[in-house]
Amino acid sequence: MTDLEFSLDEEEFYQQLSMKRGSRRAIPIQRILDAAKDIPNPKVMYRISEVKIIDADHFTLDDILFNSAMTIEKIRHADLVIPNIVTSGLEIENYCMTKDNMLEQYITMELCNFACRFAQKAMAEHIKKRYGMELADCIYPGEEGFHLDSGKKIFDLFESIEETIGVTLSDSGLPTPSRTAYAISFGKNQ
């Protein structure tokens, strides 16, 4: 999903900042948003994976071995297993790096976070429409006993990531752009 048209819910954005939209304190934030809100270019890659549970701690997704008892529990309650990568897009992160003002950097990075959530919601809607499934849960590498190095394995499930959505992964497992999330999501019949 590379042609998402990002739109910012400004009310929700101001709520996240615990600030009243239109207030005097919000004037510089609105100026920053007006300049940057059309820059995010969120993208998504996801796939439906074939799962094999090997034992209480190990499973494969499309023949790639993972280790996580908690993920296996989530798999047992799912109808679809969906590895995915979402990103806010390199454009907004590059824009942020050109800013010297700390407030501009902070607001722009929050905008990146909103773009990632926008992409996750778009993926959920696409899965619901295409497969008739709700996304019931997800697990990110580094949480709930799902090893941090599993992120590299999630990337191994996809081809042409950089060409398709502009995301790269360093040898240490850090993505570029930094506002990129990768997870295994779980679909349930409605």
C-alpha positions in Angstrom: 0.0 0.0 0.0 2.1 2.8 -1.3 -0.5 5.3 -2.5 -2.1 6.3 0.9 -3.4 9.8 1.0 -2.4 11.0 4.5 -4.8 13.3 6.3 -4.2 14.6 9.8 -7.0 14.7 12.4 -5.9 17.9 14.0 -8.4 17.6 16.9 -6.8 14.3 17.8 -3.3 15.8 17.3 -4.0 18.6 19.8 -5.5 16.2 22.2 -2.3 14.1 22.1 -0.4 17.3 22.9 -2.9 18.1 25.7 -3.4 21.5 24.1 -6.5 23.4 23.1 -6.6 23.9 19.3 -7.0 27.6 18.5 -5.5 28.8 21.8 -2.8 31.3 22.0 -0.3 28.6 23.0 -1.3 26.6 19.9 -0.4 29.3 17.4 3.2 28.2 16.8 2.1 24.6 16.6 -0.5 25.4 14.0 2.1 27.2 12.0 4.3 24.1 12.1 1.4 21.8 11.2 0.4 24.1 8.3 3.9 23.8 6.9 4.4 20.1 7.4 1.0 18.2 7.5 1.1 17.5 3.7 4.6 16.1 3.8 4.1 12.6 5.4 3.9 9.8 2.8 2.9 6.8 4.9 3.3 3.3 3.3 2.5 -0.3 4.3 3.7 -3.7 3.4 1.9 -6.7 4.8 1.3 -10.3 3.9 -0.7 -13.3 5.1 1.8 -15.9 6.3 1.6 -19.6 6.6 2.2 -20.6 10.2 3.6 -23.7 11.7 3.9 -24.1 15.5 6.9 -26.3 16.2 6.7 -26.4 20.0 5.7 -24.2 23.0 8.4 -21.6 22.1 9.0 -21.9 18.4 7.0 -21.3 15.2 7.7 -20.5 11.6 6.2 -17.9 9.3 6.7 -18.9 5.7 9.5 -21.2 6.8 11.4 -18.5 8.8 11.9 -19.6 12.5 10.8 -17.4 15.3 11.0 -17.9 19.1 8.2 -16.6 21.4 5.7 -18.4 23.6 3.5 -15.3 23.8 3.3 -15.0 20.0 2.3 -18.7 19.8 -0.6 -18.0 22.2 -1.7 -15.1 20.0 -1.4 -17.4 16.9 -3.6 -20.0 18.5 -6.5 -17.4 18.8 -6.1 -16.0 15.3 -7.6 -16.8 12.0 -4.9 -14.9 10.0 -1.3 -14.1 10.9 -0.1 -10.9 9.2 3.5 -9.7 9.4 3.7 -6.1 8.4 5.9 -3.0 8.1 4.4 0.6 8.3 6.3 3.8 7.9 5.6 7.5 8.0 7.8 8.0 5.0 11.3 9.3 4.5 10.0 12.6 3.3 8.7 13.8 6.7 11.7 12.5 8.6 14.1 14.3 6.2 12.0 17.5 6.6 12.3 17.2 10.4 16.1 16.9 10.2 16.3 20.2 8.4 14.7 22.0 11.5 16.9 23.6 14.1 14.1 24.7 16.4 13.3 22.1 19.1 9.6 22.7 19.0 9.5 22.2 15.2 11.4 18.9 15.6 9.1 17.7 18.3 5.9 18.6 16.5 7.2 17.1 13.2 8.1 13.8 15.0 4.7 13.7 16.5 3.4 14.2 13.0 5.5 11.2 11.9 3.9 9.1 14.7 0.4 10.1 13.5 1.4 9.1 9.9 2.5 5.6 11.2 -0.9 5.2 13.0 -2.7 6.4 9.9 -0.9 3.7 7.9 -1.7 1.0 10.5 -5.4 2.0 10.4 -5.4 1.9 6.6 -3.9 -1.6 6.7 -6.6 -2.7 9.2 -9.3 -1.3 6.9 -7.7 -3.0 3.9 -7.6 -6.3 5.6 -11.2 -6.0 6.8 -12.4 -5.2 3.3 -10.2 -7.8 1.5 -10.4 -10.7 4.0 -13.4 -9.9 6.2 -11.2 -10.0 9.2 -10.7 -7.6 12.1 -7.2 -7.0 13.4 -7.6 -8.4 16.9 -4.1 -8.0 18.3 -0.4 -7.5 17.3 3.0 -8.0 18.8 6.1 -6.0 18.2 9.7 -7.3 18.5 11.0 -6.5 22.0 7.7 -6.8 23.8 6.0 -9.7 25.7 8.9 -12.1 25.3 9.0 -11.6 21.5 12.8 -11.2 20.9 14.0 -7.9 19.6 16.0 -9.7 16.9 12.7 -11.0 15.4 12.4 -7.6 13.7 15.1 -8.6 11.2 13.2 -11.9 10.6 10.0 -9.9 9.9 12.0 -8.0 7.3 13.2 -11.3 5.8 9.6 -12.2 5.0 9.4 -9.4 2.4 11.2 -8.6 -0.8 12.2 -5.2 -2.3 11.3 -3.3 0.9 13.5 -0.3 0.2 12.3 -0.1 -3.4 8.6 -0.5 -2.4 8.2 1.6 0.7 11.7 3.3 1.2 12.6 1.5 4.4 16.0 0.0 5.3 17.2 -1.9 8.3 20.7 -1.5 9.8 22.7 -4.5 10.9 21.8 -3.7 14.4 18.1 -3.7 13.5 17.3 0.0 13.5 15.0 1.1 10.6 15.3 4.2 8.4 13.1 6.1 8.5 13.1 5.8 12.3 9.3 6.2 12.4 8.8 2.8 11.1 7.0 0.0 12.9 7.1 -3.7 12.2 5.0 -6.3 13.9 3.0 -9.5 13.5 -0.7 -8.7 13.6 -3.5 -11.2 14.1 -6.8 -11.3 12.2 -10.1 -12.7 13.6 -13.3 -13.5 11.7 -15.9 -10.8 12.2 
